[in-house]
Amino acid sequence: MAAKKKLTFEERLAQVEALIGQMESGALPLEDALKQYEEGMNALTALEKELQSAQQRLTVLRRAADGTEEEVPLEEDE
C-alpha cells in the first residue's frame, strides 16, 4: 500500500472547507455527515497544531538590557 502524501496547510484547509460545504448542503445521509464531521474535526486539530508550531517558530530572541537573552513572541517585538 502506498504511503499517503502529507497535505500542506492550505490543502488541509481546502479539504475542511469542502467538507463544510458538503455538510451544509444537507444532501448527505446522517451516517455520511457524521463521518465527514469526524474527518473535519481531525483535520482542524492538525491545522491547529500546525498553527501553534508556526507561532513558536516566529518567536524571536531579544537581547535584554542586562545582556541576557529572553524569548518573546514576535508581535511583542515591535
C-alpha positions, 0 to 999 in steps of 0.5 A: 500500500502506498504511503499517503502524501502529507497535505500542506496547510492550505490543502488541509484547509481546502479539504475542511472547507469542502467538507463544510460545504458538503455538510451544509448542503444537507444532501448527505445521509446522517451516517455520511455527515457524521463521518465527514464531521469526524474527518473535519474535526481531525483535520482542524486539530492538525491545522491547529497544531500546525498553527501553534508550531508556526507561532513558536517558530516566529518567536524571536530572541531579544537581547535584554538590557542586562545582556541576557537573552529572553524569548518573546513572541514576535508581535511583542517585538515591535 
